[in-house]
Structures are given as C-alpha cells and as structure tokens.
C-alpha cells in the first residue's frame, strides 16, 4: 500500500488571542504504480501548536477546507488528523470562547454541523489526546480511529467547573451509550485507545495504514456516489442538527439554561432558609 502523499492545498490559520495560529494541509495518497485513477481519499492535517486549540480562525480554516473539498474535488472519504504527535486537539481556548459571543453559534457549532452532515464519509484519526472540544469535534465525524499507544479521549469540563453547553452534550447522547456518557461527563474519565474502543467511543485502534484498510473493507469511497450521503446524515441526526447546532437553536437553549440556573439558585436559597429555620426549633 502506498504511503506517499500529494499535497492538494494548504490553508493558513491566523493567530487568535494567545494562540499563534498554524496551517491546515490537505493531502491525498498517491495511487499505486500502474493505477491511473486519482485517489479519492483526502487527509486534512491540522498543525496549530502547541495543542490545536479550536479558535474562530481554526474553525474558519476547517470550514473553508470542507467547502474546497466538496466543491473542487470528486467525492470520496475525508480523514482528519493532527501533525502534532501529542495532541489531536486540546479543545477550546476557554478565554477566547467565553469572550466572543459569536464563537459558539457561528464558528464552533457551524463546524460541528458541517462535519455531522458532510456529504461524504468522515474519519477522525486521533493520533494523540482528544480533550473536551477536541473529542466533541471527533464525535461529529462518522468514524473514529485512535492511537492504541498514546493519548486519551476525555470530557474534562467537570474538573475545571464549566458546565457542558446543550449542543456539546447532544452529540454524546446521540452516539454513546448511557453508561459511557455518564463516565465521560460525570466522571471526566480518561479513555485510552483500547478502552475507548470497548466503550464504543472509537471504532478501532491504529494509525493511518489501519484507517486505509478500514476504508477498503467497508468500501467507504463509494458510499457518497449516489449524492444522498449528507441528506441521510441530516435526517439521522436531525434532533442535534436542528435543535442545537443552528444559531436559533443555540439562542433557544441558552435561554432554557438561563432559566434552569436561576431556578437552581432559588432552590438552593430556599433550602438554606428552611434548614436554618429548622435548626432554631
């Protein structure tokens, strides 16, 4: 199997806040000698040191790459991975995410929605850690392959006290069993490759060669040729796409969460008053 690759295009990732930026490169494996047909396997490689944080500019570059592939190249299979040995992605730049009201609905969720409904099979190749938003990004792809020897998959918002937004929870409800969802969210458990496969978070463990064999075994290159692959996913994940990943869905859910938080604060205050009153009896 050929491992050499041809570069199709490279996009810059502009600096954003404390993040220095980087590049996003799309390559395709070279066809074997004697095979004149071009490969329809595309590999997006993210390189935004030190840990591939998902900033507005990073999301924009990824969205541009997805558009470029869809509208300039034949449909096939898309693999997304990282050039950084330690990280697939370490998630969001929290300060950036919290300081820009447009980040979630117009950048991050737009990227999630695009991957979730992309009109060809998508595979996340987790070469290193996929934490928080990095794992969420991978979950919006159709398949996940994880390095068996390095890296963890983890949703660690519990550890630093930031509740998951509704859209962030939705993808785990859609794709994980309740037991795995609980272990991810309420225990902030770090899953290594073998355990992540056992829990159903990833489909297999391995590297790029294993991904290529996976694509061949499942005949994934041909799956989008009928032109309805994206439509099938839109219906398959309709509740997530329409309910959470649109600007309107985000606004609606933000208001619901605001009311929930207010009600919880009132409940706590009432409980404290009642317990204090009882202690005086």
SULBEL-V704123 format. One record per helix or strand of 3 or more residues. SS is the DSSP state (H for helix, E for strand). FROM is the first residue (numbers start at 0). LEN is the number of residues. If there is no record, write none. Layout:
SS|FROM|LEN  SS|FROM|LEN
This chain:
E|4|9  E|21|8  E|40|7  H|55|17  E|76|6  E|86|3  H|93|6  H|101|15  E|120|6  E|128|3  H|132|7  E|142|4  H|156|4  H|165|10  H|177|9  H|192|7  H|207|11  H|219|3  H|228|8  H|237|6  H|246|33
